[in-house]
């Protein structure tokens, strides 16, 4: 599935990327299983059903994927329009 700025990211899709699918990011980033896993303790948490995926959560997921690709000599290019920014608003 492709995502564009303004699209809704469903909790099931996010959880699949993070932890639910067989080839998820946590299987590589965390302790993994068998010959998988980098042993990092700061794995990506799943979200509850119906929860809103924040820009920070989506950016973290993409950043972990980017690090994994870099170690394999690959590159992940995400257009700025898709990479979500967290901008603090003045009070």
C-alpha positions in Angstrom: 0.0 0.0 0.0 1.3 3.5 -0.8 0.7 6.4 1.4 0.5 10.1 0.6 0.2 13.2 2.8 -3.2 13.4 4.3 -3.9 9.7 4.0 -5.2 7.8 7.0 -2.9 5.1 8.3 -5.0 2.3 9.8 -4.0 0.8 13.1 -3.9 -2.7 11.6 -1.5 -1.6 8.9 0.8 0.2 11.3 0.8 -2.8 13.7 1.7 -5.1 10.7 4.7 -3.0 9.8 5.7 -2.7 13.5 5.1 -6.1 14.9 2.3 -8.3 13.5 3.4 -9.4 10.0 6.0 -12.1 9.6 8.6 -9.7 8.2 8.1 -6.8 10.6 10.5 -4.1 11.6 10.7 -5.3 15.3 11.8 -8.7 14.1 14.9 -7.1 12.8 15.3 -4.2 15.3 14.5 -6.1 18.5 15.5 -9.5 19.8 13.9 -11.2 16.8 13.7 -15.0 16.4 16.2 -17.5 15.2 18.8 -15.7 13.2 16.9 -12.4 13.2 17.2 -9.4 15.5 19.7 -6.7 16.4 18.8 -7.0 20.1 17.6 -3.4 20.5 15.2 -2.9 23.5 13.5 0.2 22.1 11.1 -1.6 19.8 8.1 0.0 18.2 5.0 -0.4 20.2 1.8 -1.4 18.6 -1.3 0.7 18.9 -4.8 -0.1 20.1 -7.7 -0.7 17.7 -9.1 2.6 16.6 -6.1 4.6 17.8 -4.7 7.5 15.9 -1.2 7.0 14.5 0.9 10.1 15.3 3.4 11.7 13.0 6.1 10.7 15.6 5.1 7.1 15.5 5.1 6.9 11.7 8.4 8.8 11.4 10.0 6.4 13.9 8.8 3.4 11.9 10.2 4.9 8.7 13.5 5.8 10.4 14.0 2.2 11.6 13.4 0.9 8.1 15.8 3.4 6.7 18.6 2.3 9.1 18.0 -1.4 8.1 18.2 -0.6 4.4 21.4 1.5 4.9 23.1 -1.6 6.5 22.3 -3.5 3.3 23.7 -0.7 1.1 20.2 0.4 0.0 18.4 3.7 0.4 14.9 4.6 1.3 13.8 7.9 -0.3 10.6 9.4 1.2 9.3 12.5 -0.5 8.9 15.4 2.0 5.2 15.5 1.3 4.9 11.9 2.7 7.3 12.2 5.6 5.2 13.6 8.4 6.6 16.4 10.6 5.8 17.2 14.2 5.7 21.0 14.5 5.1 22.4 17.9 2.5 25.2 17.8 2.9 28.3 20.0 0.5 28.5 22.9 
